[in-house]
Amino acid sequence: MNYDYKSKIISVEKALSLVKDGDHIVTGMAAAEARDFFMDIHKIIDRGVKDVTVSNCLPMAEGKYLTDPAYIGKINVNSWFYTPQLRRNHAIDAVSYIPNHLHSAGVKRRSHLKTDIFICNASQPDKHGYMAISLSATYERAMRENSSLVILEINPNVPRAFGDVEVHINDVDYVIETDYQIPEVPDAEPSELDYKIGKMIADEINDGDCLQLGIGGMPNAIAKSLYNKKDIGIHTEMLTSEMSKLFKAGVITGRRKKIQPGKMACTFVFGTRQMYDFVDDNPGVIVLSGEFMNDPYVIGLNDNQVSINSSVEVDVTGQCASESIGTKQISGTGGQADTAIGAQNSKNGRSYICLYSTASIKDKDGQIKKVSKIVPALNQGAIVSLSRMDVDRVVTEYGIAQLRGTNVRERVQRLVNIAHPDFREDIMRQAMELGIIGRKSY
């Protein structure tokens, strides 16, 4: 196969010169974002380009178009998942959220809006001319195939992965040679409460189970509690650093998986440099399209699938508000519903929603007060990320409430039992006053 890599090399400045009025630009998710391009994208405003739309997901590059008042709002920024910077810009109407289930994010977006430029980072080409968009296949293929122009930032620091990530140079219009460090997420040190919740869940995980875990102190606590397990499999949205450590310890083998046996399957990679090195040239890791990996039907093909997610608050009927505080968007739905429903489609599968029983907030007088995260009713306008029809088990430091198949009265009683003791009586009283349950049930 003939290919000419060198003829496709351009500078960031040249790539920016290709942006026209009205263009829609899509970049890779999280660590797959085209950093150099987006650190300089504000320059298109300086030359008078207008009405440009950017679609991103958990972007790491905080360029001037997001941080400098002279440029904020001049580019129409849309996101599938918010960062702190995007939350700040949302407040001044400079960013808008794209509601989505992760498995259909790319397909639905491209049905609404044609992609003019797709740009993300990738590994260096191999001897056959193949590069790998290793750090995310969440929506990248769906958007790339719909794009008029494909540009890759080739970076020696991007690992070479396998799966739905290989792209041949003949299918790329241009490449930009870069050498920046890939964004990392440090391993969060679990708290005492994280370990308490983690151990409860770990005690319910059996040898041969197949896991989906997220990032943060609580998922890390769960993972750290699994070193006495055997033949754990991985079918997950996100591959995390702790998973790579469990593999090295012999805990993760994937031998009992029904699909992709022996493989750690994910749809994006985000963690430490140590994990990126673990992924590099590792045939035991496959990065597959989110359209496939996060499809609840596909997830259910593995027996004993366990999904573990978190939530901001849960009401007494089981509704999970996991991405907003009231009407304020703070993150995104991501794959919570995908993985929770998928796990329950699985033979012997289980889905867990984890949260602390309380949170500390400032009241209107600026005083810190403790509030319950198990509530009679969600905050006004709160976004339901996981419906009460799809919730299975809810976990706090006070225990595990099994809700699958239960009626509302049973749900109220079980969720009150895992609320903080200081709030239980009041939650039950409000549940009756609101008519969620009748007074005879108390």
Number of C-alpha atoms within 10 A of each C-alpha: 5 8 11 10 15 9 10 14 19 15 16 19 15 12 18 16 14 11 18 15 12 13 18 21 21 28 27 29 28 23 27 29 28 28 26 21 22 24 16 15 23 22 17 21 16 9 9 9 18 16 13 18 20 19 23 22 26 21 25 20 17 14 18 17 24 25 15 12 10 12 17 20 18 19 21 19 24 20 22 24 25 25 17 11 15 25 20 16 18 20 12 10 13 19 24 19 21 18 14 18 21 26 25 19 22 22 17 14 19 17 10 8 11 16 24 20 22 26 28 27 32 33 24 20 19 11 7 11 17 17 23 26 30 29 31 32 28 32 27 26 24 20 26 25 14 20 19 12 18 21 24 28 29 24 20 17 19 27 24 26 28 20 18 21 24 21 18 15 20 15 13 17 14 22 25 23 18 19 13 13 13 24 18 16 15 13 15 13 13 18 13 13 18 22 23 18 24 26 19 18 21 19 12 11 21 15 17 21 25 28 26 24 25 19 20 17 19 28 25 24 25 25 23 19 18 21 16 11 18 17 20 25 31 30 30 27 30 24 28 26 23 21 21 19 18 18 20 12 12 14 21 28 22 26 15 19 24 15 16 18 17 20 21 26 25 26 28 26 25 23 20 18 19 12 20 23 14 19 24 17 12 14 14 18 22 23 30 24 24 26 22 17 24 29 21 22 18 19 29 24 17 28 21 26 31 30 27 24 22 23 20 20 29 28 22 28 28 28 22 26 24 26 25 21 18 14 12 14 20 20 21 25 23 22 25 26 23 24 32 29 25 26 32 25 21 20 13 14 22 25 25 21 24 25 24 23 23 20 13 12 12 10 10 7 6 8 9 11 11 13 15 20 22 31 27 24 19 21 16 9 12 20 22 17 21 22 14 19 13 19 24 21 19 26 23 26 22 18 18 20 23 18 22 17 12 13 10 16 16 18 21 26 18 20 30 23 17 20 25 19 13 12 18 18 14 14 22 23 14 15 23 17 13 12 9 17 21 12 12 6 11 12
